[in-house]
């Protein structure tokens, strides 16, 4: 959506396909990090964006046993927004869809599913799609596969990602919030347990991390055992786990970390999770995808204005964004292997590791994880040339 907005703003004809009738899917990436907020500021849209309902996170905390430690502080970041905005992803998508529709060269087709690629003389020339009005062909100088970790476009192109082992899965759920509750997010570590709570206004969005493939065993144990498991790690919210009436009230995220060796072929480019699926560690996936989108628009708007980009021009996107993707995945894998997996296997009392005590005791050090999470590796900025490319547009 954001790549489509940027290209349309630069005067490129854009069609965005969305297979659902709306964007209302729960338990998606709802953290908008300072790097993404900076892009929105560069586009002159920040005031409108922050007028939408959201919560702001300025510090990250970890609870180990009965002690709380501050491990990240966003208030010193060199960005206009020194916080993470918590906002449902459907609000973010609807916001950019509404802004993009002001451009006459932008079309958003809802309830339209990409089915197969149109290939001519070894190059992708568009795609076949299905909609409530029947089948259609969308011909294009470039097809961008930004359709997630289970990408239809990627599969149709015959691009197969390399898979990296992941020791965890995540169970998403909601718990009610009370007026006396705190508002900042908390990550709770306990022997055999790891639980994250994100303040969402009138409820808590919660993530229970479990060993890879462990959800089926939890289901077999029954809902009462599951509620007891939650109560043991939910802290002040332990008395609300009864609101989880059945396993229909939770959602399983099967964590995948993978990466394409080649993101492009003639006429086609994959970005975001279609090119490199991220772990939920740090909540950076949506923001890495936005950075990909900005880089794609910066690099390709001029070639697209001329016609069909060359494969060499498409490969420039991977050369720009491949390193940040690899480094971020490596950091996530290290955290999964060295922190989360041992926590889930631990028994008895869990003691805070020295680096957590160090971060909590020296506030200046809290800026380091905040920068890695909030800004990341090689943040992208909308090019001034793109912003000036189509001054007659609204």
N, C-alpha and C positions, 0 to 999 in steps of 0.2 A: 504494500500500500504506500509506504513512504518512498520507495524507489519510483513508483508510478507517479506520485505527486511531484517529485523533483524533476522527472523527465518531462512531465506535462508542463510544468512551470517553465522549463527551458524551450518549450515549443514543439516537443516531440509528440506525435500521435500515440496514445497509450490506451490499451484495453487491459483491465484487471479482471480476472475470473475468480469468483468465490463459489465453492460448491454448495454452501449452505444458504438458506434464505435470510439469515442474519448472522451476527457475530457473537451471539450469546452462548458461549461455552464457559462453564465454570472451571476453576482450578487450572487456569492457564497462567503464563508468566505475567504477573501483575506488578512487577517492580520496574519503574522507569527511573533509570540511574542518571546521575549528573551529566554523564557524557551525552545521553539522549536529550536531556533537557537543554543542554547547550546547543545542540542542533536545532531544536525547536525555537530557541532564542534567536539563532542566526537567521531563521526563516521569518522572524518578526511575528511569531505566533504564540509566544510564551504566555503573555497576559491572558489571551483567550483560553489557552490550554489549562492554566492553573485556576481558571474560573470554574472548571469542572470539579465535582466532588473528589477529594483525594485526601490522603494522610501523608505527613512528612516525617521521614526518619533521619535524624541527624547523628545518631550514635548507635553502635551495635553492641549488644551485651551477650555474655555467655553465663549460664548458671551451672555450676558444678557442685553437687551436693546442696548445701544450704547457703552457698556463697555466690554472689554475682560479681562478674568481672566486666569491665568495659574494654572492648578489643578493637573498636574502630570509631573514628571521629571524622565526620564529613565536613565539619564546620570550617576547616582550613583549606578546602580544595580551591584551586584557581579557576573556579567556574562561577557563573551567575547564580546557579542554584546549588547551595551547599547542603543538599539533602537528597535522599531517595524519595520519589513520589510513589505512593501505593495507589494504584488506580486499576480498575478492571480493564483487561485488555480490550474488551468490546468498546469501552469508551474511547480508548486511544484510536482504535480502528475507525469508529464512527466519526471521530473528530477529523482525521485526515481524509476520510472519504468525503465529508462535507466540504472541506477546503479544496480538495482536488476537483470536485464537480463544478467549481466555478470556472474551470478552464474548459473551453469548448472542445479541446482536443483530448479530453479524458473521458473514458467510459468505464463504468463499473457494472459488470454483469453478475448479479446474484443468482443463486440456484443454478449455476452453470459449472459443470464438471469437466475438466480436461480429461479426454479419453485416450487420445493417441496423437503422435506427432505427424505432421506432414513433412515428408522428406523427398527432396528432388535432387538428383545428381550428387548424392552423398552429403547434402546439407539440409538442415532443418529450415523449413520455409513457413512454419506456422503450426497449428494444431487443430485436431478434431475435438469438438466439445458437444456435450449434451445439456439441454435446458428444458424447462417445462414446455417450451414452444417447439421442441424438436431438436434434431441434430444441426450443427453448424460447423463451418470451417472458418477459422480465424487465421488469416495469412499475415505474416509479420517478418520484418527484417531481423528481429531478434525475439526469441522466446526465453523468458527468465523464469527458471524454476525456483520459486520461493515458497514452495508448498510443504515445507516441514520435513521432519525426520522420516516420514513414510511417503516421500515424494513420488507422485504419479509421473511427473515429468521426468525425473531422474531415471525411474525404472523404464519408461518408454524409450529413453535415450540409450539404454543399455549401460548406464554408468553404475558401477557397483562400489559402495564405500568399503573401506577397510574398517573392521570392527575391533574395538579395544575392550578388553575385559572390564566389567564394572561389578563391584561387590555389593551394591545396594539397590534397592527399589524404594519408592516413596508412596505412602498412603496419605492422600489428602482428605481433609474433613473440616467441618465448621463446628465451632463451639460458641455459645452465646457470650456476649460481653455485658458486664455490669458497670455501672457508673463509677464504682470505686476502683475499677481495674486500672493498671498502668496503661500507657499508650505506646511505648516504644517496644519494638519486637524483641523477643527473647529466644535464644537457643539454649535448650536444657540438655545437659549431658548427665546420664546416669549409667550405672553398670548394666549393659545390655539394652540401653535405651538412648535414643536421641530424638528430640522433639522440638520443633520450631513453631512459634506462634507469631503471626503478623496481625497487627491491629487494623481492622477494616471498618471502623465506624461503629456499627451496631453488632458486629460479630468478630470472632477471631478466625482467620484462615490458618489452618494448622497442618503441619507435615510431620508424620511419624516415619522415621527412616527405619527400614527393616533389611535384613540380609537378602541378597538377590534370590528371587524365587520363593521368599518366605511367606508371601501373602496367602498362598493356598493352605499352608499349615495353620496359619492364624484363623482362616475361615473354618477349618475342620474343628478347631478348638471351641468355636462358638462365640456368639456375640458377648456373653457375660465375661468370658476370659479376656476378650478384646477390650471391653470397657475397663476391666481391672488393670490391664496393661497400660491403658491411657491414664487412669487415675494415678498410677505410680510415678508418672513423669510430668503430669500436667500442672503441677504446682497449685497456684491459687484457683485454677479452673477445674481441679479434680472433682469438685462436687457437681459438675455439669455434664459429665460424660454420659449420663443417662439419656441425654438428648439424642445420642446415637442409638437409634432403635433397631437398626439392622445394617447389614453390609451394603444395602442399597444407599445408605447415607454417606458412604465413603467412595473415593475414586482412586484407583491404582495407577501410578505412573511407573511404567517399566523403564528404568533408566538405561539409556543407550548413549554410548560415546563412540562416534565413528567419523570418518573423514574420507572424502573423495581424493584419489590421486590426481585426477584432472577434473576441474570444475566446468570445463567448456568443451564444446565441439562446434564445428561451423554452424552458426545460426542459433546456438543455445548456450546459456550460462546458468549454472546453479549457484545460489547464494544462501546465506543463513543456514538453518538446520538441514536443508537439502544438500548442502555441501559439507557440513561439519556439525553433526548433532552434539550438543553440549550437555553436560551433567547439570542438574539443578543446583549444584554447589555454588554459592555466591549469588544465585539468581541472575547471572549475567547473560543468559542465552538470548533474550529478546534484544538486549543492548548490543551484543555482538552482531546480531542480525541487522540492526539499524545501521551500525557502522559499515557493514557490507553494502547496504543499500546506498548510503551516501557515497562510498567509494565507487560503486558501480555507476551512479549518475554522474559523478565528477569526471570519470574516465571516459564514459561512453556517449555522453550527450552530443559531443561534436561529431564523432563517427556516425551516430544515428541520424544526425541532421543531414549528413551527406548521403545516407542510404544504409547498406548492410555493413556492419563492422566486420573486420577481418578476424581470423582466429587469433592472430597475434595481439590485436587490440583487446579481445575478450580475455586472453591470458594475462593481461596486465592487471585485471582485477584480482586474480589469484595471487600474482606476485605481490600485490599490495596487501592483501588480507590473509594470505596463507600463514604467514609468520604469527600474527596475533592469535589466529585460531589454534595453531599448534601449541603455542606457549600457554594459552589459557587452558586447553585440554590437559596439558602436562601438569599444570598446577592443580587442576581439579582432581586428576588421577592420584596425585601425591596426597592430597587431603583425604580422598576416599580410602586409600590404602593405609596411610599412616595414622589417621585420626578416627575416621568414622568406623572402618571395619574393626579395629581393636576395641573401640567403645562398645560395639554391638556384641563382641565376644567376651567382654570383661565380666567378672563376677566380684562380688563384695563391694567395698567402698571404692569409689572412683576419686582419685586425687587430681587436682589441677596440674597440668604440665607446666614446667618452668616458663615457657614462652608466654603463656597466658598470664601468669603472675607479672612477668616483665612488662607486657603491654598495659596491664591495669595499673602498675606502679609508676610507669613513665608515660604520662599522657602524650608527649610529643611523638612517641613511637606508634600511637594509635592512628597517626596520619598515613602510615605506610599501607596497612590493609585497606584503609578507606580509599586511598588512591587506586589500589589494584582493583577493588570492587567497583568503585564509583566511576573511574575514568578508564581503567584498563590499559592494555598495550596498544600503542599507536592509535589514539583517538582520531576520528575523522572530523573534518569541518567542511561545510558546504562551500564550494569554490565561489569566489566573487564573480568570476566569469559566468558561471551558471546562473547566479542570482540576477545578473544584468542581461541574461541572454534574451529574454522576452519581455521588455519593459512595458509593452502594451497589454500584457495579461493582467487580470484583476488581482 
